[in-house]
Amino acid sequence: MAAGLPGPQLSPPRGAAGSLVLLHGAGGRGQLWQHQLLAFPQAVAPDLPGRAGDAPRTTVAELAAWIGAYLDARAPDRIVLGGHSLGAAVALQVALDAPARLRGLILVGAGARLRVRPEFFELLRADPRSGVEEFLRWWFSPAASPRVVARARAALRDVPAAVLEADLRAADGFDVRARLAEIALPTLILCGEEDRLTPLEYSEYLRAHLSAAQLVVVPRAGHLVMLEQPRLVNEAIGGFLRRLEDG
């Protein structure tokens, strides 16, 4: 885990509602969940493909197959699967492909359909550094701490531009709106009130079309809500895990 950004810690839920696996979004790394990794001892946040010199994946289905193999090797029991943005898309795909592997879902900055502006791909190819900066500009609320933004910038710059592009291609092709009714898992949806990449209406759509979903809107937060308002996010996750345990 990267240094800095000490996470506000909460008492973990009684026992553990199974393992908690958290997936980052496009261009990110597992370290973006650092506050949640500190708060929940049972949590892990793997890097998606492409970060360790392996080939990136360009579809959510391929990423879901990758995380399925990861779970087969490391998590024999049913888990709670969380994801942010592209990671949330992967979590939804796993819920459709292998629901028996899961106890619940946590969807952060999510959507049933994700689209990327074509001009962003053009900018990323013409000037990768400017493309990264443009992407970063959309990540945060204006109220975000400069230190938080700086840490996220460092994480994003550490990911090759080709991997960011592959991640965004995967997001751009994602659409499970017609299949949401198939998902009956308990689901926590978290959205920053000022999220511009996956605005609140995306989360409201998910809540309306998932049969067992709860939506928590986090004030003074943008797309990177788990970094901008970690205490509120951790409280929501902790409550969700306790309800799973009690249920």
Secondary structure, DSSP 4 states (H G I P E B T S, - for coil): --S--PPPP-PPPSS-SSEEEEE--TT--GGGGHHHHHH-TTEE-PPPTTTTSS----SHHHHHHHHHHHHHHH--S-EEEEEETHHHHHHHHHHHH-GGGEEEEEEES--SB----HHHHHHHHH-HHHHHHHHHHTTS-TTS-HHHHHHHHHHHHTS-HHHHHHHHHHHHT-B-GGGGGG--S-EEEEEETT-SSS-HHHHHHHHHHSTTEEEEEESS--TTHHHHSHHHHHHHHHHHHHHHHH-
